[in-house]
């Protein structure tokens, strides 16, 4: 399988973020897909920027993107390596203009994510990780001058950050808080005592766990594969775990049905 440079993916995510922020600064129209999920011109422009960048890196490697064409399983099932992309994760947050939206790029190898890239353009914060080689966070990302992967890593903070606290934290979605999630938090309270609930949008919930700012992220509500691939890679690169609700097995990708089942993200594997 082909190896890829994190610096190249960093530049691609910055370009997508630039496209998103140009729309973010204006008034924009909102369309709705068949499933009633929102869509903006920013989603489309970010998708185009990412596709251009990834095709430059490797014109043959397939890309599965939320805003790309629907690819039948009969074609996808033979893929051993591919890009999994959400050009604008958190479109609802983008529309609300609360800054909690991201660019997500993951490299999937043999059903599991090996590289994850998450860039939050409005926060100008870049998270990245390679499973087995660590996860990192870079603030003021668009203003930092780096010329290669080594410099990118040198100027970034290794995750998780060391933070001493006695209170258990769980992160939950601003847009989705199911009854099952509430029940999970009550179980944590019974086991650990006080539990602090941290709210966040988009894939930043994964990043909070990778950073060590949250211990758990229970997602007992629907998501799609492109919502989780990059976040899982970063969490696992930081020493955490993303497991299926039904059997606690490692979350895997390129299933026939791209709709994810429930899962739990934990700070420690």
C-alpha positions as CSV (number, residue, x, y, z in Angstrom):
1,X,0.0,0.0,0.0
2,X,1.2,3.5,-0.8
3,X,2.4,5.8,2.0
4,X,1.3,9.4,2.2
5,X,2.9,12.5,3.7
6,X,1.0,14.3,6.5
7,X,2.3,17.7,5.2
8,X,0.6,17.2,1.9
9,X,-2.7,16.4,3.6
10,X,-2.2,19.4,5.9
11,X,-1.9,21.7,2.8
12,X,-5.0,20.1,1.3
13,X,-7.1,20.7,4.4
14,X,-6.0,24.3,4.6
15,X,-7.1,24.9,1.0
16,X,-10.5,23.3,1.8
17,X,-10.7,25.5,4.9
18,X,-10.0,28.6,2.9
19,X,-12.9,27.8,0.5
20,X,-15.2,27.2,3.5
21,X,-14.3,30.5,5.2
22,X,-14.9,32.5,2.1
23,X,-18.5,31.3,2.2
24,X,-18.8,31.5,6.0
25,X,-18.0,35.2,5.8
26,X,-21.0,35.9,3.5
27,X,-24.8,35.3,3.5
28,X,-25.4,31.9,1.8
29,X,-28.2,29.7,0.7
30,X,-29.0,26.3,2.3
31,X,-30.2,23.4,0.3
32,X,-31.5,20.1,1.7
33,X,-30.7,16.6,0.6
34,X,-33.2,13.8,0.3
35,X,-32.5,12.8,3.9
36,X,-33.2,16.5,5.0
37,X,-29.6,17.1,5.9
38,X,-28.4,20.6,5.0
39,X,-26.0,21.4,2.1
40,X,-24.3,24.7,1.3
41,X,-22.0,25.9,-1.5
42,X,-19.2,25.6,1.1
43,X,-19.6,21.8,1.2
44,X,-19.3,21.6,-2.6
45,X,-16.3,24.0,-2.9
46,X,-14.4,22.2,-0.1
47,X,-15.1,18.8,-1.8
48,X,-13.7,20.1,-5.1
49,X,-10.6,21.5,-3.3
50,X,-10.0,18.2,-1.5
51,X,-10.6,16.1,-4.7
52,X,-8.1,18.2,-6.6
53,X,-5.5,17.8,-3.9
54,X,-5.9,14.1,-3.4
55,X,-5.9,13.4,-7.1
56,X,-2.6,15.2,-7.3
57,X,-1.2,12.9,-4.7
58,X,-2.5,9.8,-6.4
59,X,-4.9,9.9,-9.4
60,X,-5.8,6.3,-9.0
61,X,-6.6,5.8,-5.3
62,X,-10.4,6.0,-4.9
63,X,-12.2,8.6,-2.7
64,X,-15.4,8.1,-0.8
65,X,-16.8,11.5,0.0
66,X,-20.0,12.7,1.4
67,X,-20.4,15.1,-1.5
68,X,-19.1,12.8,-4.1
69,X,-21.0,10.4,-6.4
70,X,-22.7,7.4,-4.8
71,X,-20.4,4.4,-5.3
72,X,-22.0,0.9,-5.3
73,X,-20.7,-1.7,-2.8
74,X,-20.0,-4.0,-5.8
75,X,-17.3,-1.5,-6.7
76,X,-16.2,-0.5,-3.3
77,X,-15.8,-4.0,-1.8
78,X,-12.6,-4.6,-3.6
79,X,-10.9,-1.5,-2.2
80,X,-7.9,-2.2,0.0
81,X,-6.9,1.4,0.4
82,X,-9.0,4.6,-0.1
83,X,-9.7,8.1,1.1
84,X,-12.7,8.7,3.3
85,X,-13.7,12.4,3.2
86,X,-16.2,14.7,4.8
87,X,-15.5,18.1,3.2
88,X,-17.6,20.0,5.8
89,X,-18.5,18.1,8.9
90,X,-21.0,19.9,11.0
91,X,-22.9,21.8,8.4
92,X,-25.6,22.6,11.0
93,X,-22.8,24.3,13.1
94,X,-21.6,26.1,10.0
95,X,-25.1,27.4,9.4
96,X,-25.4,28.5,13.0
97,X,-22.0,30.2,12.6
98,X,-20.6,28.8,15.9
99,X,-17.3,27.8,14.5
100,X,-17.6,24.1,15.4
101,X,-17.3,22.6,11.9
102,X,-14.4,20.7,10.4
103,X,-12.7,19.3,7.3
104,X,-12.2,15.5,7.7
105,X,-9.9,13.3,5.7
106,X,-9.0,9.7,6.6
107,X,-6.9,7.1,4.8
108,X,-8.6,3.7,5.2
109,X,-6.4,0.6,4.8
110,X,-7.9,-2.9,5.1
111,X,-11.2,-1.6,6.6
112,X,-9.5,0.5,9.3
113,X,-8.3,4.1,9.4
114,X,-4.6,4.6,9.4
115,X,-4.3,8.4,9.0
116,X,-6.7,11.0,10.2
117,X,-6.8,14.8,9.4
118,X,-9.3,17.1,11.0
119,X,-9.1,20.9,10.4
120,X,-11.4,23.4,12.1
121,X,-11.1,26.4,9.8
122,X,-13.0,29.0,12.0
123,X,-10.8,27.9,15.0
124,X,-7.7,27.6,12.8
125,X,-6.8,24.4,14.7
126,X,-5.4,21.3,13.0
127,X,-5.5,17.8,14.4
128,X,-3.7,14.9,12.8
129,X,-2.5,11.4,13.5
130,X,-1.1,8.3,12.1
131,X,-2.1,5.1,14.0
132,X,1.0,3.7,15.7
133,X,2.9,7.0,15.3
134,X,1.1,9.5,17.5
135,X,-1.5,12.2,17.3
136,X,-0.9,16.0,17.3
137,X,-2.6,19.4,17.5
138,X,-1.5,22.6,15.8
139,X,-3.1,25.9,16.7
140,X,-3.0,28.9,14.4
141,X,-2.4,26.4,11.7
142,X,-2.8,28.6,8.6
143,X,-0.2,31.0,10.1
144,X,2.5,28.5,10.9
145,X,5.3,28.2,8.4
146,X,6.3,24.6,7.8
147,X,7.8,23.0,4.8
148,X,7.5,19.2,5.4
149,X,6.1,16.6,7.7
150,X,9.0,16.7,10.2
151,X,8.5,20.4,10.7
152,X,4.8,20.0,11.0
153,X,5.2,17.5,13.8
154,X,7.9,19.6,15.5
155,X,5.7,22.6,15.7
156,X,2.6,20.7,16.9
157,X,1.6,19.5,20.4
158,X,1.6,15.7,21.0
159,X,-1.7,14.3,22.2
160,X,-3.0,13.6,24.7
161,X,-2.1,16.7,26.7
162,X,-1.3,16.0,30.4
163,X,-4.1,17.3,32.5
164,X,-4.7,16.4,36.1
165,X,-8.4,16.4,37.0
166,X,-10.5,14.3,39.3
167,X,-13.8,14.7,37.5
168,X,-14.8,12.2,34.7
169,X,-15.8,14.0,31.5
170,X,-18.1,12.8,28.7
171,X,-18.5,14.7,25.5
172,X,-21.9,14.8,23.7
173,X,-23.2,16.4,20.6
174,X,-24.9,19.9,20.6
175,X,-27.3,18.7,18.0
176,X,-27.9,15.1,19.1
177,X,-28.5,13.9,22.7
178,X,-30.3,10.6,22.7
179,X,-32.0,8.9,25.7
180,X,-29.4,6.2,25.5
181,X,-26.6,8.8,25.8
182,X,-28.3,10.2,28.9
183,X,-28.5,6.7,30.3
184,X,-24.7,6.1,29.7
185,X,-23.9,9.3,31.5
186,X,-26.0,8.2,34.5
187,X,-24.0,4.9,34.5
188,X,-20.8,6.8,34.6
189,X,-22.1,8.9,37.5
190,X,-22.9,5.7,39.4
191,X,-19.4,4.3,38.8
192,X,-17.3,7.5,39.1
193,X,-19.4,10.0,41.0
194,X,-19.4,13.4,39.4
195,X,-19.4,13.5,35.6
196,X,-19.0,16.7,33.7
197,X,-20.7,16.8,30.3
198,X,-18.9,18.8,27.6
199,X,-20.8,19.8,24.5
200,X,-19.2,20.1,21.1
201,X,-20.1,19.9,17.5
202,X,-18.9,17.9,14.5
203,X,-15.8,15.7,14.7
204,X,-14.3,18.0,17.4
205,X,-15.9,15.5,19.9
206,X,-13.3,12.9,18.8
207,X,-10.6,15.6,19.2
208,X,-11.6,16.4,22.8
209,X,-11.0,12.7,23.6
210,X,-7.7,12.6,21.7
211,X,-6.6,15.7,23.6
212,X,-7.4,14.1,26.9
213,X,-10.0,16.8,27.7
214,X,-12.8,14.2,27.7
215,X,-12.7,10.6,28.8
216,X,-15.7,9.3,26.8
217,X,-17.7,10.1,23.8
218,X,-20.8,7.9,23.5
219,X,-22.5,8.2,20.1
220,X,-25.8,6.3,20.4
221,X,-27.4,8.0,17.4
222,X,-26.8,7.7,13.6
223,X,-23.7,8.9,11.8
224,X,-22.1,8.0,8.4
225,X,-18.7,6.5,7.8
226,X,-17.2,9.9,6.6
227,X,-18.3,11.4,9.9
228,X,-16.0,9.2,12.0
229,X,-13.0,7.9,10.0
230,X,-10.6,10.8,10.6
231,X,-11.7,11.1,14.2
232,X,-11.1,7.4,14.9
233,X,-7.6,7.5,13.4
234,X,-6.7,10.5,15.6
235,X,-8.2,9.0,18.8
236,X,-6.4,5.7,18.1
237,X,-3.1,7.4,17.3
238,X,-3.4,9.2,20.7
239,X,-3.9,5.8,22.5
240,X,-7.7,5.7,22.7
241,X,-10.3,3.3,21.3
242,X,-13.4,3.5,19.1
243,X,-15.6,0.4,19.5
244,X,-18.9,-0.8,18.3
245,X,-21.8,-0.7,20.8
246,X,-23.0,-4.2,20.1
247,X,-19.8,-6.2,20.7
248,X,-17.1,-3.7,21.7
249,X,-15.1,-4.6,18.6
250,X,-12.9,-2.0,16.8
251,X,-15.0,0.2,14.5
252,X,-14.3,-0.7,10.8
253,X,-15.2,0.8,7.4
254,X,-16.3,0.3,3.8
255,X,-19.4,-1.7,4.8
256,X,-22.2,-2.3,2.4
257,X,-24.4,0.1,4.4
258,X,-22.4,3.3,5.1
259,X,-24.7,4.2,7.9
260,X,-22.8,3.7,11.2
261,X,-24.1,1.8,14.1
262,X,-23.7,3.1,17.7
263,X,-20.2,3.4,19.1
264,X,-18.2,4.5,22.1
265,X,-15.0,6.5,22.0
266,X,-12.7,6.1,25.0
267,X,-9.6,8.0,26.0
268,X,-7.7,4.9,26.9
269,X,-7.5,1.7,24.8
